[in-house]
Structure formats: structure tokens, C-alpha cells
Amino acid sequence: MKRIINGKRYDTSKATEIASYSSPHSRRDFHFYAESLYRTPRGNWFLCGEGGPLSKYSTPAWGGGWTGGEGLTPLTPDEARAWLERHDFVEELEENFAEQIEEA
């Protein structure tokens, strides 16, 4: 997927995929979604995903209602780190945010 947002090009074919997450719902469930966290060669972060009509990736359907969709969202480094923490990607956190992690 490729999008230009605020003058910056985000392209999944040129970025590095750091981690992927799928919701616990079946693909046939309207709540299902799957997303991947990417880092561009310049160090910018973004989330790319798809989902069903009741997911955060839903889009208005022609004639009313909602349908599944896809999207790309730029993230700050703090948002990317929080996404990795929320989905328990420990190795990816240590690889990309080692300087921000301290022993408890």
C-alpha cells in the first residue's frame, strides 16, 4: 500500500515491517482486523491495516451502512512503541527502543 500524507510518502514495499497483529476474531467476523507496524528508511513509523465493517478500518458503504476497508496511519515513535507494548512484541521493542527501556 502506498499513501502520501502531509507531504510524506508511506510505502509498504519500501519500508521494513517490524511486527504484525491480527485480532482474535475470525476473518468472517465483522470485528476482525489485521495490521502491521512499519518503519521507513528515514525512520518514520506507520501502521497499515485492514478490517471488517465493525472494525476501526470500516468505510461507509454505497447506499448506507458500513463495509470493510483498509488504511494507513502515520505514528510518532512514542505511538509505535506503545503499539508494540500493547501487543507484547518484546523482541521488537528491545531492537527498536532499547534506549528507552530500563530494568524494573
Secondary structure, DSSP 8 states (H G I E B T S, - for coil): -EEEETTEEEETTTSEEEEEEE-SS-TTSTT-EEEEEEE-TTS-EEEEEEE-TTSTT-EE-TTSSEE-EEEEEEE-HHHHHHHHHHTT-HHHHHHH-GGG----
